[in-house]
Amino acid sequence: MLLLFLQFAARHGIDPERLHAVLLVAGGEHWLGSDAIWRAATRLRWPWRALAQIRWFPRSLREWVYGFIARHRPRRESDHA
């Protein structure tokens, strides 16, 4: 699985060492950050599907909120190593 990701990253110019966002790959396309979140949410059950409504907010606002949540989320012990 890791090899497939590395091949995909190389093909699409994504640096795996610098990837600090959610990456969604579907149907030969890929999305990062808040775009990946709302697209993935469209495939979930209620109430998580409601997250798909963030697509109507400006991308700059979505990415700011996404970054804020990422910076303030609880960390696992392994994340500090």
N, C-alpha and C positions, 0 to 999 in steps of 0.2 A: 504494500500500500504506500509506504514511504517513497519507494522508487517511482511509482506512478505520479505522486505529487511532485517530486523533484523534476521529472520529465515535463509535466504540465507547466511548472513554474518556469523552467528554462524556455519552453516554447512561447510563453506569453510575457516574458520579461519581468517576472516576479522574483524578487530576491527573497528566498525562504528565510534567510537570517534576519531580514528586516520586516517580515510579515507579522504585524501585531494587531491584526483585525480578523474578523470572521471572514472566511472565504467560502462562497457558495459556487459550486460548479454544477451546471445542469444543461443538458442538450447542447454541449459544445460551447456554451457561453460561461462567463464567470463574473461575479460581482463581489465587491468588498464592502465592509463596514455596514452602514445603515441600509444600503441598497440590498445587501445580502440578507439582512434581518427581515425587512419587509417582504422580500420575495419568498423567503423560507416560511414566514408566517402564513402566507396564503395557502400552504399545504397542511397546516396544523388544525386541530380541533378547537372549538370554542372553549375557553375564552382567549387562548393564545392567538387565534386567527385575527382577533381585533388589532394586534400589533401591525397588521398590514396597512392599517389606516395612516400610519406615519408617512406613507408615500406622498401624501398630499401636502406635507410640510416642506418648506424649502430645504434643499440638500445641506446648505451651510448650517442651518439650525439642527437638522438631524445629526450631522457629523459632530457638531459641538456637544450635543447631549450624549451621543455614543462615546465620545472621548472622555467626557466627564464621568460617565458610569464606569468606563474601563479603568480610569485612574483611581476610582474610589471603591472598586469592588473588593470584597474580602479575598485575601490571597491565601493560596495553599502554601504549606511550609516549603514544598519543592520549588515554588516560584521565587523564593528568596535566595536560592543557592547560586 
